[in-house]
Amino acid sequence: MISLIIPSYNNLRHLKNCYASIKKHAPRIEIIIIDDGSTDGTWEWLESLDDTTLTTLRSYSRLGHTIQYDRGIYISKYEIVGIFHADMIMGPNYIQNILKHLKKGVVVCGTRVEPPIHPTGKEQIIMDS
C-alpha cells in the first residue's frame, strides 16, 4: 500500500477536486490531508468527510508545505509515501505507474501537466496509454 500526503492552504476549491480524483482512481490508498492554517473552510470540510482511508491534521498557523510533508511522513502507515499538491488531479493508472517504476534507492516522480515554463532537464516523460 501507499500513503499520499497532501498539504493545503486556502485551496479548498481545488482540494475537493483533488480528493475526488484520488477516490476515483485509487480508492484504497491512505490519504493524509494537512490543513496548513487555512481560513477558507478547509478544516470544516475535512471534518465532514466520512472516509476510513483519510487521516487529517490541522495547523492553526501556516507552517508551509515542506514542514507539512514531514508531518505526514511521520504519521503515515506505509513505507511507500507520495506527496501530492492540493491543486493536482489524479488520473487513471497514476499509482500503478508510480509503483511499476519504484525500486530500492530510486525516487519516482509523477507531475502535473503545465505550460512549458521549466527549462529542459533529465526528466523522463511517462504517459498513460
C-alpha positions, 0 to 999 in steps of 0.5 A: 500500500501507499500513503499520499500526503497532501498539504493545503492552504486556502485551496479548498476549491481545488482540494475537493477536486483533488480528493475526488480524483484520488477516490476515483482512481485509487480508492484504497490508498491512505490519504493524509490531508494537512490543513496548513492554517487555512481560513477558507473552510478547509478544516470544516470540510475535512471534518465532514468527510466520512472516509476510513482511508483519510487521516487529517491534521490541522495547523492553526498557523501556516507552517508551509508545505515542506514542514507539512510533508514531514508531518505526514511522513511521520504519521503515515502507515506505509513505507511507500509515501507520495506527496501530492499538491492540493491543486493536482488531479489524479488520473487513471493508472497514476499509482500503478505507474508510480509503483511499476517504476519504484525500486530500492534507492530510486525516487519516482516522480509523477507531475502535473501537466503545465505550460512549458515554463521549466527549462529542459532537464533529465526528466523522463516523460511517462504517459498513460496509454 
